[in-house]
Structures are given as C-alpha cells and as structure tokens.
Amino acid sequence: MPTLTVKNIPDELYDRLKAAAQAHHRSLNSEILYCVEQTLGARKIEVKDELAIAKALRAKTASHPISDAELDAAKNEGRA
C-alpha cells in the first residue's frame, strides 16, 4: 500500500484534524484517510450489487406489505 507524506500543513488545519481524530476515536492517520475518502467519494457504487441488496430487502419484507395510508401515517407521526 502506498505511503503519502503531506508537508506544510497549516497549524490551524493540523489542530482541527487532531481534534476531529480525538472526537471520533481515530488515529490522526485514520482521520485524514476518512476525510479524503469522504471528499473524493472513495467507494464506487456497483449498480448490480445495490440492486441485489434491494431485491433481498424486498424479499425479506414481502410478507409485511404496507399500504400508502400506513406509510403516510408513519411519516406524519415521525414529524410531530
């Protein structure tokens, strides 16, 4: 796995990264990797995999159909 060295990090940015790492219970390196992944969208979505997950979820919940009225009521209840 490649290694990257980042130079000339502004003190304020370094302090913010350290604080975020501590708040998220991660090492500074892990926090930086997390930030980069979030910014660059590290995970490519595979449509076929997402469809397989959706189909499996539909199969799992098929025996418990929910009407539109029940769905609307649940949404409105959560907004109250």
mmCIF file of the N, C-alpha and C atoms, coordinates in Angstrom:
data_MODEL
# 
_entry.id   MODEL 
# 
loop_
_atom_site.group_PDB 
_atom_site.id 
_atom_site.type_symbol 
_atom_site.label_atom_id 
_atom_site.label_alt_id 
_atom_site.label_comp_id 
_atom_site.label_asym_id 
_atom_site.label_entity_id 
_atom_site.label_seq_id 
_atom_site.pdbx_PDB_ins_code 
_atom_site.Cartn_x 
_atom_site.Cartn_y 
_atom_site.Cartn_z 
_atom_site.occupancy 
_atom_site.B_iso_or_equiv 
_atom_site.pdbx_formal_charge 
_atom_site.auth_seq_id 
_atom_site.auth_comp_id 
_atom_site.auth_asym_id 
_atom_site.auth_atom_id 
_atom_site.pdbx_PDB_model_num 
ATOM 1   N N  . MET A 1 1  ? 0.851   -1.171  0.000  1.00 0.00 ? 1  MET A N  1 
ATOM 2   C CA . MET A 1 1  ? 0.000   0.000   0.000  1.00 0.00 ? 1  MET A CA 1 
ATOM 3   C C  . MET A 1 1  ? 0.899   1.237   0.000  1.00 0.00 ? 1  MET A C  1 
ATOM 4   N N  . PRO A 1 2  ? 0.624   2.208   -0.842 1.00 0.00 ? 2  PRO A N  1 
ATOM 5   C CA . PRO A 1 2  ? 1.467   3.392   -0.925 1.00 0.00 ? 2  PRO A CA 1 
ATOM 6   C C  . PRO A 1 2  ? 1.415   4.240   0.345  1.00 0.00 ? 2  PRO A C  1 
ATOM 7   N N  . THR A 1 3  ? 2.452   5.001   0.554  1.00 0.00 ? 3  THR A N  1 
ATOM 8   C CA . THR A 1 3  ? 2.541   5.938   1.666  1.00 0.00 ? 3  THR A CA 1 
ATOM 9   C C  . THR A 1 3  ? 2.631   7.344   1.104  1.00 0.00 ? 3  THR A C  1 
ATOM 10  N N  . LEU A 1 4  ? 1.963   8.272   1.758  1.00 0.00 ? 4  LEU A N  1 
ATOM 11  C CA . LEU A 1 4  ? 1.932   9.650   1.297  1.00 0.00 ? 4  LEU A CA 1 
ATOM 12  C C  . LEU A 1 4  ? 2.402   10.551  2.424  1.00 0.00 ? 4  LEU A C  1 
ATOM 13  N N  . THR A 1 5  ? 3.293   11.477  2.122  1.00 0.00 ? 5  THR A N  1 
ATOM 14  C CA . THR A 1 5  ? 3.733   12.465  3.092  1.00 0.00 ? 5  THR A CA 1 
ATOM 15  C C  . THR A 1 5  ? 3.173   13.814  2.687  1.00 0.00 ? 5  THR A C  1 
ATOM 16  N N  . VAL A 1 6  ? 2.532   14.479  3.618  1.00 0.00 ? 6  VAL A N  1 
ATOM 17  C CA . VAL A 1 6  ? 1.963   15.802  3.350  1.00 0.00 ? 6  VAL A CA 1 
ATOM 18  C C  . VAL A 1 6  ? 2.796   16.822  4.118  1.00 0.00 ? 6  VAL A C  1 
ATOM 19  N N  . LYS A 1 7  ? 3.298   17.810  3.402  1.00 0.00 ? 7  LYS A N  1 
ATOM 20  C CA . LYS A 1 7  ? 4.159   18.826  4.013  1.00 0.00 ? 7  LYS A CA 1 
ATOM 21  C C  . LYS A 1 7  ? 3.437   20.166  4.082  1.00 0.00 ? 7  LYS A C  1 
ATOM 22  N N  . ASN A 1 8  ? 3.931   20.998  4.975  1.00 0.00 ? 8  ASN A N  1 
ATOM 23  C CA . ASN A 1 8  ? 3.463   22.384  5.111  1.00 0.00 ? 8  ASN A CA 1 
ATOM 24  C C  . ASN A 1 8  ? 1.979   22.492  5.440  1.00 0.00 ? 8  ASN A C  1 
ATOM 25  N N  . ILE A 1 9  ? 1.508   21.657  6.346  1.00 0.00 ? 9  ILE A N  1 
ATOM 26  C CA . ILE A 1 9  ? 0.123   21.730  6.792  1.00 0.00 ? 9  ILE A CA 1 
ATOM 27  C C  . ILE A 1 9  ? -0.002  22.935  7.722  1.00 0.00 ? 9  ILE A C  1 
ATOM 28  N N  . PRO A 1 10 ? -0.937  23.827  7.445  1.00 0.00 ? 10 PRO A N  1 
ATOM 29  C CA . PRO A 1 10 ? -1.127  24.972  8.337  1.00 0.00 ? 10 PRO A CA 1 
ATOM 30  C C  . PRO A 1 10 ? -1.463  24.507  9.757  1.00 0.00 ? 10 PRO A C  1 
ATOM 31  N N  . ASP A 1 11 ? -0.947  25.223  10.744 1.00 0.00 ? 11 ASP A N  1 
ATOM 32  C CA . ASP A 1 11 ? -1.155  24.838  12.140 1.00 0.00 ? 11 ASP A CA 1 
ATOM 33  C C  . ASP A 1 11 ? -2.638  24.681  12.479 1.00 0.00 ? 11 ASP A C  1 
ATOM 34  N N  . GLU A 1 12 ? -3.468  25.597  12.004 1.00 0.00 ? 12 GLU A N  1 
ATOM 35  C CA . GLU A 1 12 ? -4.901  25.541  12.308 1.00 0.00 ? 12 GLU A CA 1 
ATOM 36  C C  . GLU A 1 12 ? -5.529  24.261  11.754 1.00 0.00 ? 12 GLU A C  1 
ATOM 37  N N  . LEU A 1 13 ? -5.168  23.896  10.544 1.00 0.00 ? 13 LEU A N  1 
ATOM 38  C CA . LEU A 1 13 ? -5.699  22.675  9.940  1.00 0.00 ? 13 LEU A CA 1 
ATOM 39  C C  . LEU A 1 13 ? -5.228  21.449  10.707 1.00 0.00 ? 13 LEU A C  1 
ATOM 40  N N  . TYR A 1 14 ? -3.959  21.433  11.075 1.00 0.00 ? 14 TYR A N  1 
ATOM 41  C CA . TYR A 1 14 ? -3.410  20.318  11.842 1.00 0.00 ? 14 TYR A CA 1 
ATOM 42  C C  . TYR A 1 14 ? -4.151  20.165  13.169 1.00 0.00 ? 14 TYR A C  1 
ATOM 43  N N  . ASP A 1 15 ? -4.390  21.286  13.841 1.00 0.00 ? 15 ASP A N  1 
ATOM 44  C CA . ASP A 1 15 ? -5.098  21.248  15.123 1.00 0.00 ? 15 ASP A CA 1 
ATOM 45  C C  . ASP A 1 15 ? -6.539  20.740  14.948 1.00 0.00 ? 15 ASP A C  1 
ATOM 46  N N  . ARG A 1 16 ? -7.193  21.166  13.877 1.00 0.00 ? 16 ARG A N  1 
ATOM 47  C CA . ARG A 1 16 ? -8.557  20.714  13.614 1.00 0.00 ? 16 ARG A CA 1 
ATOM 48  C C  . ARG A 1 16 ? -8.589  19.216  13.317 1.00 0.00 ? 16 ARG A C  1 
ATOM 49  N N  . LEU A 1 17 ? -7.604  18.737  12.555 1.00 0.00 ? 17 LEU A N  1 
ATOM 50  C CA . LEU A 1 17 ? -7.526  17.307  12.270 1.00 0.00 ? 17 LEU A CA 1 
ATOM 51  C C  . LEU A 1 17 ? -7.297  16.498  13.544 1.00 0.00 ? 17 LEU A C  1 
ATOM 52  N N  . LYS A 1 18 ? -6.409  16.977  14.391 1.00 0.00 ? 18 LYS A N  1 
ATOM 53  C CA . LYS A 1 18 ? -6.141  16.286  15.655 1.00 0.00 ? 18 LYS A CA 1 
ATOM 54  C C  . LYS A 1 18 ? -7.387  16.246  16.528 1.00 0.00 ? 18 LYS A C  1 
ATOM 55  N N  . ALA A 1 19 ? -8.100  17.363  16.599 1.00 0.00 ? 19 ALA A N  1 
ATOM 56  C CA . ALA A 1 19 ? -9.316  17.418  17.419 1.00 0.00 ? 19 ALA A CA 1 
ATOM 57  C C  . ALA A 1 19 ? -10.391 16.474  16.855 1.00 0.00 ? 19 ALA A C  1 
ATOM 58  N N  . ALA A 1 20 ? -10.528 16.458  15.541 1.00 0.00 ? 20 ALA A N  1 
ATOM 59  C CA . ALA A 1 20 ? -11.513 15.568  14.914 1.00 0.00 ? 20 ALA A CA 1 
ATOM 60  C C  . ALA A 1 20 ? -11.146 14.115  15.152 1.00 0.00 ? 20 ALA A C  1 
ATOM 61  N N  . ALA A 1 21 ? -9.884  13.787  15.034 1.00 0.00 ? 21 ALA A N  1 
ATOM 62  C CA . ALA A 1 21 ? -9.431  12.408  15.264 1.00 0.00 ? 21 ALA A CA 1 
ATOM 63  C C  . ALA A 1 21 ? -9.745  11.982  16.694 1.00 0.00 ? 21 ALA A C  1 
ATOM 64  N N  . GLN A 1 22 ? -9.483  12.861  17.630 1.00 0.00 ? 22 GLN A N  1 
ATOM 65  C CA . GLN A 1 22 ? -9.756  12.540  19.029 1.00 0.00 ? 22 GLN A CA 1 
ATOM 66  C C  . GLN A 1 22 ? -11.262 12.383  19.258 1.00 0.00 ? 22 GLN A C  1 
ATOM 67  N N  . ALA A 1 23 ? -12.060 13.266  18.676 1.00 0.00 ? 23 ALA A N  1 
ATOM 68  C CA . ALA A 1 23 ? -13.514 13.204  18.850 1.00 0.00 ? 23 ALA A CA 1 
ATOM 69  C C  . ALA A 1 23 ? -14.113 11.933  18.249 1.00 0.00 ? 23 ALA A C  1 
ATOM 70  N N  . HIS A 1 24 ? -13.499 11.448  17.175 1.00 0.00 ? 24 HIS A N  1 
ATOM 71  C CA . HIS A 1 24 ? -14.012 10.256  16.501 1.00 0.00 ? 24 HIS A CA 1 
ATOM 72  C C  . HIS A 1 24 ? -13.294 8.977   16.930 1.00 0.00 ? 24 HIS A C  1 
ATOM 73  N N  . HIS A 1 25 ? -12.417 9.107   17.926 1.00 0.00 ? 25 HIS A N  1 
ATOM 74  C CA . HIS A 1 25 ? -11.664 7.958   18.454 1.00 0.00 ? 25 HIS A CA 1 
ATOM 75  C C  . HIS A 1 25 ? -10.873 7.256   17.346 1.00 0.00 ? 25 HIS A C  1 
ATOM 76  N N  . ARG A 1 26 ? -10.206 8.066   16.522 1.00 0.00 ? 26 ARG A N  1 
ATOM 77  C CA . ARG A 1 26 ? -9.370  7.538   15.451 1.00 0.00 ? 26 ARG A CA 1 
ATOM 78  C C  . ARG A 1 26 ? -7.965  8.109   15.601 1.00 0.00 ? 26 ARG A C  1 
ATOM 79  N N  . SER A 1 27 ? -7.013  7.431   14.992 1.00 0.00 ? 27 SER A N  1 
ATOM 80  C CA . SER A 1 27 ? -5.668  7.984   14.917 1.00 0.00 ? 27 SER A CA 1 
ATOM 81  C C  . SER A 1 27 ? -5.703  9.161   13.941 1.00 0.00 ? 27 SER A C  1 
ATOM 82  N N  . LEU A 1 28 ? -4.690  9.997   13.992 1.00 0.00 ? 28 LEU A N  1 
ATOM 83  C CA . LEU A 1 28 ? -4.614  11.121  13.066 1.00 0.00 ? 28 LEU A CA 1 
ATOM 84  C C  . LEU A 1 28 ? -4.576  10.619  11.631 1.00 0.00 ? 28 LEU A C  1 
ATOM 85  N N  . ASN A 1 29 ? -3.816  9.568   11.381 1.00 0.00 ? 29 ASN A N  1 
ATOM 86  C CA . ASN A 1 29 ? -3.748  8.980   10.043 1.00 0.00 ? 29 ASN A CA 1 
ATOM 87  C C  . ASN A 1 29 ? -5.117  8.490   9.577  1.00 0.00 ? 29 ASN A C  1 
ATOM 88  N N  . SER A 1 30 ? -5.833  7.783   10.451 1.00 0.00 ? 30 SER A N  1 
ATOM 89  C CA . SER A 1 30 ? -7.159  7.272   10.091 1.00 0.00 ? 30 SER A CA 1 
ATOM 90  C C  . SER A 1 30 ? -8.137  8.407   9.828  1.00 0.00 ? 30 SER A C  1 
ATOM 91  N N  . GLU A 1 31 ? -8.041  9.468   10.592 1.00 0.00 ? 31 GLU A N  1 
ATOM 92  C CA . GLU A 1 31 ? -8.927  10.620  10.392 1.00 0.00 ? 31 GLU A CA 1 
ATOM 93  C C  . GLU A 1 31 ? -8.665  11.284  9.044  1.00 0.00 ? 31 GLU A C  1 
ATOM 94  N N  . ILE A 1 32 ? -7.397  11.423  8.697  1.00 0.00 ? 32 ILE A N  1 
ATOM 95  C CA . ILE A 1 32 ? -7.047  12.015  7.401  1.00 0.00 ? 32 ILE A CA 1 
ATOM 96  C C  . ILE A 1 32 ? -7.559  11.133  6.268  1.00 0.00 ? 32 ILE A C  1 
ATOM 97  N N  . LEU A 1 33 ? -7.372  9.824   6.374  1.00 0.00 ? 33 LEU A N  1 
ATOM 98  C CA . LEU A 1 33 ? -7.886  8.914   5.342  1.00 0.00 ? 33 LEU A CA 1 
ATOM 99  C C  . LEU A 1 33 ? -9.403  9.015   5.226  1.00 0.00 ? 33 LEU A C  1 
ATOM 100 N N  . TYR A 1 34 ? -10.081 9.090   6.363  1.00 0.00 ? 34 TYR A N  1 
ATOM 101 C CA . TYR A 1 34 ? -11.533 9.219   6.356  1.00 0.00 ? 34 TYR A CA 1 
ATOM 102 C C  . TYR A 1 34 ? -11.951 10.499  5.626  1.00 0.00 ? 34 TYR A C  1 
ATOM 103 N N  . CYS A 1 35 ? -11.300 11.611  5.947  1.00 0.00 ? 35 CYS A N  1 
ATOM 104 C CA . CYS A 1 35 ? -11.631 12.896  5.310  1.00 0.00 ? 35 CYS A CA 1 
ATOM 105 C C  . CYS A 1 35 ? -11.398 12.846  3.808  1.00 0.00 ? 35 CYS A C  1 
ATOM 106 N N  . VAL A 1 36 ? -10.300 12.258  3.395  1.00 0.00 ? 36 VAL A N  1 
ATOM 107 C CA . VAL A 1 36 ? -10.000 12.156  1.965  1.00 0.00 ? 36 VAL A CA 1 
ATOM 108 C C  . VAL A 1 36 ? -11.036 11.277  1.273  1.00 0.00 ? 36 VAL A C  1 
ATOM 109 N N  . GLU A 1 37 ? -11.368 10.137  1.879  1.00 0.00 ? 37 GLU A N  1 
ATOM 110 C CA . GLU A 1 37 ? -12.367 9.250   1.286  1.00 0.00 ? 37 GLU A CA 1 
ATOM 111 C C  . GLU A 1 37 ? -13.720 9.931   1.163  1.00 0.00 ? 37 GLU A C  1 
ATOM 112 N N  . GLN A 1 38 ? -14.122 10.682  2.182  1.00 0.00 ? 38 GLN A N  1 
ATOM 113 C CA . GLN A 1 38 ? -15.401 11.386  2.137  1.00 0.00 ? 38 GLN A CA 1 
ATOM 114 C C  . GLN A 1 38 ? -15.402 12.464  1.050  1.00 0.00 ? 38 GLN A C  1 
ATOM 115 N N  . THR A 1 39 ? -14.302 13.133  0.903  1.00 0.00 ? 39 THR A N  1 
ATOM 116 C CA . THR A 1 39 ? -14.206 14.208  -0.080 1.00 0.00 ? 39 THR A CA 1 
ATOM 117 C C  . THR A 1 39 ? -14.157 13.682  -1.507 1.00 0.00 ? 39 THR A C  1 
ATOM 118 N N  . LEU A 1 40 ? -13.427 12.622  -1.720 1.00 0.00 ? 40 LEU A N  1 
ATOM 119 C CA . LEU A 1 40 ? -13.233 12.106  -3.078 1.00 0.00 ? 40 LEU A CA 1 
ATOM 120 C C  . LEU A 1 40 ? -14.211 11.002  -3.458 1.00 0.00 ? 40 LEU A C  1 
ATOM 121 N N  . GLY A 1 41 ? -15.062 10.608  -2.534 1.00 0.00 ? 41 GLY A N  1 
ATOM 122 C CA . GLY A 1 41 ? -16.000 9.532   -2.834 1.00 0.00 ? 41 GLY A CA 1 
ATOM 123 C C  . GLY A 1 41 ? -15.264 8.244   -3.129 1.00 0.00 ? 41 GLY A C  1 
ATOM 124 N N  . ALA A 1 42 ? -14.550 7.735   -2.156 1.00 0.00 ? 42 ALA A N  1 
ATOM 125 C CA . ALA A 1 42 ? -13.651 6.601   -2.350 1.00 0.00 ? 42 ALA A CA 1 
ATOM 126 C C  . ALA A 1 42 ? -14.348 5.332   -2.829 1.00 0.00 ? 42 ALA A C  1 
ATOM 127 N N  . ARG A 1 43 ? -15.605 5.149   -2.479 1.00 0.00 ? 43 ARG A N  1 
ATOM 128 C CA . ARG A 1 43 ? -16.284 3.904   -2.813 1.00 0.00 ? 43 ARG A CA 1 
ATOM 129 C C  . ARG A 1 43 ? -17.108 4.075   -4.081 1.00 0.00 ? 43 ARG A C  1 
ATOM 130 N N  . LYS A 1 44 ? -16.788 3.293   -5.081 1.00 0.00 ? 44 LYS A N  1 
ATOM 131 C CA . LYS A 1 44 ? -17.553 3.294   -6.317 1.00 0.00 ? 44 LYS A CA 1 
ATOM 132 C C  . LYS A 1 44 ? -18.759 2.379   -6.122 1.00 0.00 ? 44 LYS A C  1 
ATOM 133 N N  . ILE A 1 45 ? -19.913 2.890   -6.449 1.00 0.00 ? 45 ILE A N  1 
ATOM 134 C CA . ILE A 1 45 ? -21.133 2.106   -6.282 1.00 0.00 ? 45 ILE A CA 1 
ATOM 135 C C  . ILE A 1 45 ? -21.310 1.187   -7.478 1.00 0.00 ? 45 ILE A C  1 
ATOM 136 N N  . GLU A 1 46 ? -21.479 -0.081  -7.195 1.00 0.00 ? 46 GLU A N  1 
ATOM 137 C CA . GLU A 1 46 ? -21.748 -1.072  -8.223 1.00 0.00 ? 46 GLU A CA 1 
ATOM 138 C C  . GLU A 1 46 ? -23.257 -1.254  -8.293 1.00 0.00 ? 46 GLU A C  1 
ATOM 139 N N  . VAL A 1 47 ? -23.843 -0.886  -9.407 1.00 0.00 ? 47 VAL A N  1 
ATOM 140 C CA . VAL A 1 47 ? -25.293 -0.931  -9.556 1.00 0.00 ? 47 VAL A CA 1 
ATOM 141 C C  . VAL A 1 47 ? -25.837 -2.330  -9.321 1.00 0.00 ? 47 VAL A C  1 
ATOM 142 N N  . LYS A 1 48 ? -25.179 -3.336  -9.883 1.00 0.00 ? 48 LYS A N  1 
ATOM 143 C CA . LYS A 1 48 ? -25.691 -4.702  -9.712 1.00 0.00 ? 48 LYS A CA 1 
ATOM 144 C C  . LYS A 1 48 ? -25.693 -5.120  -8.246 1.00 0.00 ? 48 LYS A C  1 
ATOM 145 N N  . ASP A 1 49 ? -24.700 -4.685  -7.475 1.00 0.00 ? 49 ASP A N  1 
ATOM 146 C CA . ASP A 1 49 ? -24.657 -5.016  -6.054 1.00 0.00 ? 49 ASP A CA 1 
ATOM 147 C C  . ASP A 1 49 ? -25.779 -4.309  -5.291 1.00 0.00 ? 49 ASP A C  1 
ATOM 148 N N  . GLU A 1 50 ? -26.020 -3.043  -5.611 1.00 0.00 ? 50 GLU A N  1 
ATOM 149 C CA . GLU A 1 50 ? -27.082 -2.286  -4.952 1.00 0.00 ? 50 GLU A CA 1 
ATOM 150 C C  . GLU A 1 50 ? -28.449 -2.885  -5.283 1.00 0.00 ? 50 GLU A C  1 
ATOM 151 N N  . LEU A 1 51 ? -28.632 -3.299  -6.540 1.00 0.00 ? 51 LEU A N  1 
ATOM 152 C CA . LEU A 1 51 ? -29.890 -3.938  -6.927 1.00 0.00 ? 51 LEU A CA 1 
ATOM 153 C C  . LEU A 1 51 ? -30.096 -5.257  -6.192 1.00 0.00 ? 51 LEU A C  1 
ATOM 154 N N  . ALA A 1 52 ? -29.034 -6.012  -6.013 1.00 0.00 ? 52 ALA A N  1 
ATOM 155 C CA . ALA A 1 52 ? -29.130 -7.281  -5.283 1.00 0.00 ? 52 ALA A CA 1 
ATOM 156 C C  . ALA A 1 52 ? -29.532 -7.028  -3.830 1.00 0.00 ? 52 ALA A C  1 
ATOM 157 N N  . ILE A 1 53 ? -28.993 -5.997  -3.227 1.00 0.00 ? 53 ILE A N  1 
ATOM 158 C CA . ILE A 1 53 ? -29.356 -5.644  -1.846 1.00 0.00 ? 53 ILE A CA 1 
ATOM 159 C C  . ILE A 1 53 ? -30.824 -5.248  -1.785 1.00 0.00 ? 53 ILE A C  1 
ATOM 160 N N  . ALA A 1 54 ? -31.266 -4.431  -2.745 1.00 0.00 ? 54 ALA A N  1 
ATOM 161 C CA . ALA A 1 54 ? -32.671 -4.002  -2.776 1.00 0.00 ? 54 ALA A CA 1 
ATOM 162 C C  . ALA A 1 54 ? -33.610 -5.182  -2.958 1.00 0.00 ? 54 ALA A C  1 
ATOM 163 N N  . LYS A 1 55 ? -33.267 -6.105  -3.858 1.00 0.00 ? 55 LYS A N  1 
ATOM 164 C CA . LYS A 1 55 ? -34.106 -7.280  -4.087 1.00 0.00 ? 55 LYS A CA 1 
ATOM 165 C C  . LYS A 1 55 ? -34.184 -8.147  -2.833 1.00 0.00 ? 55 LYS A C  1 
ATOM 166 N N  . ALA A 1 56 ? -33.077 -8.300  -2.153 1.00 0.00 ? 56 ALA A N  1 
ATOM 167 C CA . ALA A 1 56 ? -33.063 -9.103  -0.929 1.00 0.00 ? 56 ALA A CA 1 
ATOM 168 C C  . ALA A 1 56 ? -33.935 -8.455  0.150  1.00 0.00 ? 56 ALA A C  1 
ATOM 169 N N  . LEU A 1 57 ? -33.876 -7.137  0.246  1.00 0.00 ? 57 LEU A N  1 
ATOM 170 C CA . LEU A 1 57 ? -34.693 -6.433  1.223  1.00 0.00 ? 57 LEU A CA 1 
ATOM 171 C C  . LEU A 1 57 ? -36.176 -6.566  0.883  1.00 0.00 ? 57 LEU A C  1 
ATOM 172 N N  . ARG A 1 58 ? -36.498 -6.433  -0.403 1.00 0.00 ? 58 ARG A N  1 
ATOM 173 C CA . ARG A 1 58 ? -37.897 -6.610  -0.824 1.00 0.00 ? 58 ARG A CA 1 
ATOM 174 C C  . ARG A 1 58 ? -38.394 -8.022  -0.503 1.00 0.00 ? 58 ARG A C  1 
ATOM 175 N N  . ALA A 1 59 ? -37.564 -9.019  -0.750 1.00 0.00 ? 59 ALA A N  1 
ATOM 176 C CA . ALA A 1 59 ? -37.948 -10.402 -0.467 1.00 0.00 ? 59 ALA A CA 1 
ATOM 177 C C  . ALA A 1 59 ? -38.176 -10.599 1.031  1.00 0.00 ? 59 ALA A C  1 
ATOM 178 N N  . LYS A 1 60 ? -37.339 -9.961  1.826  1.00 0.00 ? 60 LYS A N  1 
ATOM 179 C CA . LYS A 1 60 ? -37.427 -10.100 3.279  1.00 0.00 ? 60 LYS A CA 1 
ATOM 180 C C  . LYS A 1 60 ? -38.696 -9.446  3.830  1.00 0.00 ? 60 LYS A C  1 
ATOM 181 N N  . THR A 1 61 ? -39.135 -8.364  3.202  1.00 0.00 ? 61 THR A N  1 
ATOM 182 C CA . THR A 1 61 ? -40.290 -7.631  3.716  1.00 0.00 ? 61 THR A CA 1 
ATOM 183 C C  . THR A 1 61 ? -41.577 -7.909  2.934  1.00 0.00 ? 61 THR A C  1 
ATOM 184 N N  . ALA A 1 62 ? -41.538 -8.804  1.970  1.00 0.00 ? 62 ALA A N  1 
ATOM 185 C CA . ALA A 1 62 ? -42.698 -9.069  1.110  1.00 0.00 ? 62 ALA A CA 1 
ATOM 186 C C  . ALA A 1 62 ? -43.909 -9.577  1.889  1.00 0.00 ? 62 ALA A C  1 
ATOM 187 N N  . SER A 1 63 ? -43.683 -10.275 2.969  1.00 0.00 ? 63 SER A N  1 
ATOM 188 C CA . SER A 1 63 ? -44.801 -10.826 3.739  1.00 0.00 ? 63 SER A CA 1 
ATOM 189 C C  . SER A 1 63 ? -45.436 -9.789  4.662  1.00 0.00 ? 63 SER A C  1 
ATOM 190 N N  . HIS A 1 64 ? -44.917 -8.569  4.678  1.00 0.00 ? 64 HIS A N  1 
ATOM 191 C CA . HIS A 1 64 ? -45.450 -7.499  5.526  1.00 0.00 ? 64 HIS A CA 1 
ATOM 192 C C  . HIS A 1 64 ? -45.728 -6.252  4.685  1.00 0.00 ? 64 HIS A C  1 
ATOM 193 N N  . PRO A 1 65 ? -46.706 -6.327  3.776  1.00 0.00 ? 65 PRO A N  1 
ATOM 194 C CA . PRO A 1 65 ? -46.967 -5.164  2.924  1.00 0.00 ? 65 PRO A CA 1 
ATOM 195 C C  . PRO A 1 65 ? -47.490 -3.975  3.738  1.00 0.00 ? 65 PRO A C  1 
ATOM 196 N N  . ILE A 1 66 ? -47.130 -2.784  3.324  1.00 0.00 ? 66 ILE A N  1 
ATOM 197 C CA . ILE A 1 66 ? -47.565 -1.559  3.980  1.00 0.00 ? 66 ILE A CA 1 
ATOM 198 C C  . ILE A 1 66 ? -48.333 -0.744  2.950  1.00 0.00 ? 66 ILE A C  1 
ATOM 199 N N  . SER A 1 67 ? -49.524 -0.324  3.331  1.00 0.00 ? 67 SER A N  1 
ATOM 200 C CA . SER A 1 67 ? -50.336 0.469   2.401  1.00 0.00 ? 67 SER A CA 1 
ATOM 201 C C  . SER A 1 67 ? -49.802 1.899   2.357  1.00 0.00 ? 67 SER A C  1 
ATOM 202 N N  . ASP A 1 68 ? -50.211 2.626   1.341  1.00 0.00 ? 68 ASP A N  1 
ATOM 203 C CA . ASP A 1 68 ? -49.807 4.029   1.234  1.00 0.00 ? 68 ASP A CA 1 
ATOM 204 C C  . ASP A 1 68 ? -50.299 4.829   2.432  1.00 0.00 ? 68 ASP A C  1 
ATOM 205 N N  . ALA A 1 69 ? -51.507 4.522   2.885  1.00 0.00 ? 69 ALA A N  1 
ATOM 206 C CA . ALA A 1 69 ? -52.064 5.234   4.039  1.00 0.00 ? 69 ALA A CA 1 
ATOM 207 C C  . ALA A 1 69 ? -51.231 4.971   5.299  1.00 0.00 ? 69 ALA A C  1 
ATOM 208 N N  . GLU A 1 70 ? -50.805 3.721   5.500  1.00 0.00 ? 70 GLU A N  1 
ATOM 209 C CA . GLU A 1 70 ? -49.965 3.394   6.662  1.00 0.00 ? 70 GLU A CA 1 
ATOM 210 C C  . GLU A 1 70 ? -48.609 4.095   6.570  1.00 0.00 ? 70 GLU A C  1 
ATOM 211 N N  . LEU A 1 71 ? -48.062 4.131   5.376  1.00 0.00 ? 71 LEU A N  1 
ATOM 212 C CA . LEU A 1 71 ? -46.778 4.791   5.171  1.00 0.00 ? 71 LEU A CA 1 
ATOM 213 C C  . LEU A 1 71 ? -46.905 6.283   5.449  1.00 0.00 ? 71 LEU A C  1 
ATOM 214 N N  . ASP A 1 72 ? -47.947 6.906   4.930  1.00 0.00 ? 72 ASP A N  1 
ATOM 215 C CA . ASP A 1 72 ? -48.165 8.334   5.174  1.00 0.00 ? 72 ASP A CA 1 
ATOM 216 C C  . ASP A 1 72 ? -48.354 8.620   6.656  1.00 0.00 ? 72 ASP A C  1 
ATOM 217 N N  . ALA A 1 73 ? -49.118 7.764   7.332  1.00 0.00 ? 73 ALA A N  1 
ATOM 218 C CA . ALA A 1 73 ? -49.353 7.945   8.762  1.00 0.00 ? 73 ALA A CA 1 
ATOM 219 C C  . ALA A 1 73 ? -48.038 7.842   9.544  1.00 0.00 ? 73 ALA A C  1 
ATOM 220 N N  . ALA A 1 74 ? -47.194 6.895   9.181  1.00 0.00 ? 74 ALA A N  1 
ATOM 221 C CA . ALA A 1 74 ? -45.902 6.730   9.867  1.00 0.00 ? 74 ALA A CA 1 
ATOM 222 C C  . ALA A 1 74 ? -45.010 7.940   9.635  1.00 0.00 ? 74 ALA A C  1 
ATOM 223 N N  . LYS A 1 75 ? -45.004 8.445   8.404  1.00 0.00 ? 75 LYS A N  1 
ATOM 224 C CA . LYS A 1 75 ? -44.202 9.647   8.107  1.00 0.00 ? 75 LYS A CA 1 
ATOM 225 C C  . LYS A 1 75 ? -44.685 10.830  8.928  1.00 0.00 ? 75 LYS A C  1 
ATOM 226 N N  . ASN A 1 76 ? -46.007 11.034  8.935  1.00 0.00 ? 76 ASN A N  1 
ATOM 227 C CA . ASN A 1 76 ? -46.566 12.176  9.660  1.00 0.00 ? 76 ASN A CA 1 
ATOM 228 C C  . ASN A 1 76 ? -46.367 12.048  11.159 1.00 0.00 ? 76 ASN A C  1 
ATOM 229 N N  . GLU A 1 77 ? -46.417 10.842  11.679 1.00 0.00 ? 77 GLU A N  1 
ATOM 230 C CA . GLU A 1 77 ? -46.198 10.609  13.102 1.00 0.00 ? 77 GLU A CA 1 
ATOM 231 C C  . GLU A 1 77 ? -44.770 10.986  13.485 1.00 0.00 ? 77 GLU A C  1 
ATOM 232 N N  . GLY A 1 78 ? -43.831 10.668  12.625 1.00 0.00 ? 78 GLY A N  1 
ATOM 233 C CA . GLY A 1 78 ? -42.432 10.994  12.887 1.00 0.00 ? 78 GLY A CA 1 
ATOM 234 C C  . GLY A 1 78 ? -42.140 12.477  12.810 1.00 0.00 ? 78 GLY A C  1 
ATOM 235 N N  . ARG A 1 79 ? -42.987 13.223  12.171 1.00 0.00 ? 79 ARG A N  1 
ATOM 236 C CA . ARG A 1 79 ? -42.784 14.675  12.023 1.00 0.00 ? 79 ARG A CA 1 
ATOM 237 C C  . ARG A 1 79 ? -43.431 15.464  13.143 1.00 0.00 ? 79 ARG A C  1 
ATOM 238 N N  . ALA A 1 80 ? -44.229 14.818  13.946 1.00 0.00 ? 80 ALA A N  1 
ATOM 239 C CA . ALA A 1 80 ? -44.973 15.525  15.002 1.00 0.00 ? 80 ALA A CA 1 
ATOM 240 C C  . ALA A 1 80 ? -44.081 15.905  16.152 1.00 0.00 ? 80 ALA A C  1 
# 
